Amino acid sequence: MYRPTTVDFWGELDADLLRCLAERHGAMTPAEIGRTLGLSEQAVCSIVGMLAEAGKVRITSVERIG
């Protein structure tokens, strides 16, 4: 019987991002995470927002620039 394999793309991406934070013991900018994972800063911001909504990360700093 043929069983298509499924890849939990979002689950793997979430796990990679959480592992990245754990290895640095917390605080990183979206740009740093993006460089580490090969993602754009905007993509990281979207993923972090979803993880925050799910209660998996806490966003603790927002800074005004300029």
C-alpha positions in Angstrom: 0.0 0.0 0.0 1.3 3.4 -1.0 1.6 5.9 1.9 2.7 9.4 1.0 5.3 10.8 3.3 4.4 14.1 4.9 6.8 16.6 6.1 5.8 18.8 9.0 7.5 21.9 7.5 6.1 24.3 10.0 6.9 22.1 12.9 10.4 21.6 11.8 10.8 25.4 11.3 9.4 26.1 14.7 11.8 23.5 16.2 14.8 25.0 14.4 13.9 28.5 15.6 13.4 27.4 19.2 16.7 25.4 19.1 18.4 28.5 17.8 17.1 30.5 20.8 18.1 27.8 23.3 21.6 27.6 21.9 22.0 31.3 22.5 20.2 31.1 25.9 17.5 33.5 24.8 17.6 37.0 23.3 18.4 37.3 19.6 17.2 39.8 17.0 15.1 38.5 14.1 18.0 39.4 11.8 20.4 37.2 13.8 17.9 34.3 13.8 17.3 34.8 10.1 21.0 34.6 9.3 21.4 31.5 11.4 18.5 29.7 9.8 18.8 31.1 6.3 15.5 33.1 6.4 14.6 36.7 5.9 14.1 38.9 8.9 10.4 39.3 7.9 9.9 35.6 7.8 11.4 35.3 11.3 9.1 38.0 12.6 6.1 36.2 11.3 7.2 32.9 12.8 8.0 34.5 16.1 4.6 36.1 16.2 2.9 32.7 15.6 5.1 31.1 18.3 4.2 33.9 20.7 0.5 33.4 20.1 1.0 29.7 20.8 2.7 30.5 24.1 6.0 29.0 23.0 8.1 32.2 23.1 7.8 35.5 24.8 8.6 38.8 23.1 10.3 41.0 25.7 11.7 43.9 23.8 10.6 46.4 21.2 12.9 49.3 20.5 12.3 52.5 18.6 14.9 53.3 16.1 15.9 56.6 14.5 
